[in-house]
């Protein structure tokens, strides 16, 4: 007798194991992730992760479209001690 396997899709950004092989992420680079978050939130974009400063020097946020697809928006942060011309 065949056994049915049920898979659930988790949108938790921290549940990496459940996401492997289950989805594709599009990453959009913007000048300022936090500003994008503020503007898009005002336009009712559903964010599943607010902007987070990652240790590798970027700020990332994640939003979801009407079909449940997750997109990443990111911006680079200036390196500590760097000066802008």
N, CA, C and O of each residue as an XYZ file, in Angstrom:
340
protein
N       0.844     -1.175      0.000
C       0.000      0.000      0.000
C       0.888      1.236      0.000
O       1.753      1.368      0.865
N       0.687      2.165     -0.975
C       1.515      3.380     -1.037
C       1.261      4.285      0.166
O       0.155      4.350      0.702
N       2.296      4.962      0.558
C       2.204      5.897      1.671
C       2.178      7.312      1.099
O       3.024      7.669      0.279
N       1.225      8.102      1.523
C       1.122      9.487      1.064
C       2.082     10.357      1.859
O       2.180     10.245      3.081
N       2.780     11.213      1.153
C       3.693     12.149      1.796
C       3.109     13.546      1.638
O       2.805     13.989      0.530
N       2.961     14.215      2.741
C       2.430     15.574      2.720
C       3.571     16.529      3.002
O       4.295     16.380      3.986
N       3.722     17.508      2.131
C       4.753     18.526      2.339
C       4.075     19.856      2.590
O       3.151     20.252      1.880
N       4.549     20.528      3.603
C       4.026     21.859      3.872
C       5.112     22.858      3.535
O       6.297     22.598      3.744
N       4.709     23.980      3.023
C       5.652     25.020      2.658
C       5.660     26.088      3.744
O       4.632     26.700      4.034
N       6.811     26.303      4.332
C       6.946     27.305      5.375
C       7.584     28.546      4.790
O       8.557     28.444      4.043
N       7.060     29.712      5.111
C       7.630     30.960      4.629
C       8.548     31.593      5.663
O       9.022     32.712      5.469
N       8.801     30.892      6.754
C       9.694     31.429      7.772
C      11.091     31.579      7.185
O      11.651     30.617      6.659
N      11.650     32.770      7.272
C      12.962     33.013      6.699
C      14.055     32.247      7.436
O      15.162     32.112      6.915
N      13.778     31.758      8.602
C      14.779     31.032      9.372
C      14.649     29.512      9.240
O      15.517     28.787      9.726
N      13.604     29.017      8.606
C      13.377     27.578      8.468
C      14.052     27.080      7.187
O      13.378     26.649      6.252
N      15.377     27.141      7.152
C      16.137     26.835      5.945
C      15.939     25.411      5.459
O      15.802     25.191      4.256
N      15.921     24.446      6.352
C      15.828     23.040      5.967
C      14.548     22.746      5.183
O      14.580     21.996      4.207
N      13.437     23.323      5.594
C      12.162     23.090      4.916
C      12.115     23.766      3.547
O      11.327     23.365      2.691
N      12.952     24.790      3.331
C      12.919     25.538      2.077
C      13.777     24.929      0.984
O      13.568     25.235     -0.189
N      14.734     24.079      1.325
C      15.665     23.531      0.334
C      14.899     22.795     -0.754
O      14.135     21.871     -0.477
N      15.113     23.216     -1.990
C      14.480     22.587     -3.137
C      13.010     22.909     -3.324
O      12.392     22.409     -4.264
N      12.434     23.726     -2.462
C      11.000     23.991     -2.515
C      10.660     25.315     -3.200
O       9.505     25.546     -3.558
N      11.645     26.175     -3.383
C      11.330     27.484     -3.943
C      12.564     28.126     -4.552
O      13.691     27.686     -4.325
N      12.334     29.162     -5.321
C      13.389     29.964     -5.929
C      13.234     31.383     -5.418
O      12.114     31.871     -5.264
N      14.326     32.033     -5.158
C      14.278     33.413     -4.678
C      14.837     34.350     -5.736
O      15.914     34.117     -6.285
N      14.097     35.405     -6.013
C      14.594     36.500     -6.831
C      15.123     37.544     -5.874
O      14.477     37.853     -4.873
N      16.294     38.092     -6.171
C      16.903     39.112     -5.325
C      17.007     40.402     -6.130
O      17.576     40.431     -7.221
N      16.447     41.459     -5.568
C      16.497     42.772     -6.198
C      17.405     43.665     -5.378
O      17.228     43.789     -4.166
N      18.377     44.289     -6.028
C      19.269     45.197     -5.326
C      18.768     46.623     -5.513
O      18.505     47.062     -6.632
N      18.643     47.330     -4.407
C      18.182     48.712     -4.406
C      19.224     49.579     -3.706
O      20.125     49.068     -3.040
N      19.092     50.883     -3.863
C      20.050     51.792     -3.234
C      19.944     51.773     -1.711
O      20.955     51.840     -1.012
N      18.708     51.680     -1.199
C      18.493     51.728      0.248
C      17.333     50.793      0.612
O      16.170     51.116      0.367
N      17.649     49.653      1.188
C      16.652     48.635      1.525
C      15.619     49.164      2.518
O      14.425     48.902      2.369
N      16.062     49.894      3.510
C      15.126     50.403      4.520
C      14.141     51.415      3.923
O      12.962     51.424      4.278
N      14.628     52.257      3.023
C      13.744     53.227      2.372
C      12.742     52.499      1.460
O      11.565     52.855      1.418
N      13.219     51.479      0.732
C      12.320     50.675     -0.098
C      11.237     50.040      0.767
O      10.060     50.047      0.407
N      11.643     49.495      1.907
C      10.696     48.870      2.836
C       9.621     49.871      3.272
O       8.431     49.555      3.257
N      10.043     51.070      3.657
C       9.089     52.091      4.098
C       8.094     52.442      2.998
O       6.887     52.492      3.235
N       8.606     52.686      1.795
C       7.738     53.083      0.685
C       6.810     51.949      0.256
O       5.620     52.173      0.034
N       7.344     50.737      0.138
C       6.534     49.599     -0.301
C       5.487     49.234      0.758
O       4.368     48.858      0.409
N       5.831     49.339      2.030
C       4.876     49.049      3.108
C       3.682     49.996      3.044
O       2.547     49.591      3.298
N       3.939     51.246      2.706
C       2.853     52.225      2.578
C       1.932     51.879      1.417
O       0.781     52.314      1.382
N       2.435     51.099      0.471
C       1.634     50.676     -0.690
C       1.078     49.269     -0.505
O       0.687     48.618     -1.474
N       1.043     48.803      0.739
C       0.436     47.521      1.128
C       1.188     46.285      0.653
O       0.591     45.217      0.520
N       2.487     46.409      0.394
C       3.290     45.228      0.096
C       3.425     44.423      1.378
O       3.702     44.982      2.439
N       3.232     43.110      1.286
C       3.293     42.233      2.464
C       4.732     41.755      2.664
O       5.235     40.941      1.889
N       5.383     42.259      3.694
C       6.746     41.841      4.013
C       6.699     40.678      4.997
O       5.960     40.712      5.980
N       7.494     39.652      4.723
C       7.586     38.506      5.623
C       8.842     38.592      6.484
O       9.017     37.820      7.426
N       9.713     39.544      6.148
C      10.882     39.829      6.986
C      11.225     41.302      6.821
O      11.440     41.778      5.706
N      11.274     42.019      7.938
C      11.649     43.429      7.914
C      13.149     43.530      7.612
O      13.855     42.524      7.688
N      13.649     44.730      7.270
C      15.068     44.864      6.965
C      15.964     44.375      8.113
O      15.763     44.712      9.280
N      16.950     43.574      7.733
C      17.896     42.994      8.686
C      19.307     43.282      8.184
O      19.619     43.039      7.018
N      20.159     43.800      9.067
C      21.571     43.998      8.720
C      22.284     42.660      8.838
O      22.414     42.108      9.931
N      22.744     42.144      7.707
C      23.447     40.863      7.696
C      24.930     41.082      7.960
O      25.467     42.138      7.628
N      25.599     40.096      8.554
C      27.010     40.263      8.892
C      27.927     40.392      7.673
O      29.071     40.822      7.820
N      27.459     40.032      6.474
C      28.304     40.109      5.282
C      28.179     41.454      4.565
O      28.627     41.596      3.428
N      27.569     42.443      5.229
C      27.602     43.807      4.722
C      26.421     44.260      3.884
O      26.517     45.266      3.181
N      25.314     43.541      3.944
C      24.110     43.977      3.230
C      22.944     44.071      4.203
O      22.962     43.476      5.280
N      21.934     44.829      3.803
C      20.664     44.874      4.520
C      19.649     44.204      3.618
O      19.547     44.546      2.440
N      18.889     43.246      4.157
C      17.929     42.486      3.371
C      16.542     42.524      4.014
O      16.405     42.585      5.236
N      15.526     42.487      3.164
C      14.145     42.318      3.600
C      13.493     41.360      2.613
O      13.972     41.209      1.489
N      12.403     40.712      3.021
C      11.706     39.772      2.141
C      10.232     40.138      2.070
O       9.599     40.446      3.080
N       9.697     40.098      0.843
C       8.277     40.357      0.671
C       7.641     39.253     -0.148
O       8.321     38.501     -0.847
N       6.317     39.169     -0.048
C       5.554     38.088     -0.667
C       4.560     38.681     -1.667
O       3.927     39.700     -1.394
N       4.429     38.029     -2.835
C       3.423     38.486     -3.797
C       2.093     37.779     -3.540
O       1.975     36.990     -2.602
N       1.113     38.059     -4.360
C      -0.231     37.517     -4.155
C      -0.310     36.003     -4.331
O      -1.259     35.371     -3.865
N       0.691     35.416     -5.008
C       0.715     33.962     -5.223
C       1.557     33.229     -4.185
O       1.695     32.008     -4.250
N       2.121     33.966     -3.227
C       2.922     33.344     -2.184
C       4.399     33.239     -2.505
O       5.152     32.644     -1.734
N       4.838     33.810     -3.636
C       6.264     33.802     -3.968
C       6.992     34.818     -3.087
O       6.478     35.900     -2.804
N       8.188     34.447     -2.664
C       8.983     35.311     -1.794
C      10.085     35.964     -2.613
O      10.749     35.307     -3.415
N      10.276     37.266     -2.405
C      11.318     38.031     -3.075
C      12.192     38.702     -2.027
O      11.715     39.096     -0.963
N      13.469     38.827     -2.338
C      14.425     39.473     -1.442
C      14.794     40.818     -2.042
O      15.037     40.924     -3.244
N      14.834     41.828     -1.218
C      15.340     43.128     -1.633
C      16.537     43.425     -0.742
O      16.472     43.253      0.475
N      17.632     43.872     -1.356
C      18.843     44.091     -0.561
C      19.563     45.345     -1.004
O      19.403     45.817     -2.129
N      20.359     45.871     -0.091
C      21.246     46.991     -0.404
C      22.544     46.781      0.360
O      22.562     46.207      1.449
N      23.626     47.258     -0.236
C      24.932     47.164      0.419
C      25.052     48.272      1.448
O      24.530     49.372      1.266
N      25.749     47.962      2.529
C      26.034     48.975      3.547
C      27.471     49.446      3.375
O      28.349     48.655      3.032
N      27.715     50.739      3.614
C      29.104     51.208      3.548
C      29.952     50.480      4.582
O      29.507     50.233      5.703
N      31.165     50.143      4.198
C      32.080     49.489      5.135
C      32.453     50.464      6.240
O      32.601     51.663      6.003
N      32.604     49.937      7.453
C      32.963     50.767      8.592
C      34.287     51.457      8.323
O      35.266     50.826      7.925
N      34.300     52.767      8.547
C      35.519     53.531      8.360
C      35.721     54.016      6.939
O      36.687     54.730      6.670
N      34.831     53.648      6.012
C      34.995     54.112      4.629
C      34.385     55.497      4.488
O      33.488     55.882      5.238
N      34.883     56.221      3.526
C      34.342     57.539      3.242
C      33.795     57.560      1.839
O      34.345     56.928      0.937
N      32.724     58.276      1.656
C      32.144     58.419      0.323
C      32.690     59.684     -0.324
O      32.737     60.729      0.324
N      33.101     59.615     -1.584
C      33.661     60.821     -2.248
C      32.592     61.850     -2.491
O      32.876     62.918     -3.034
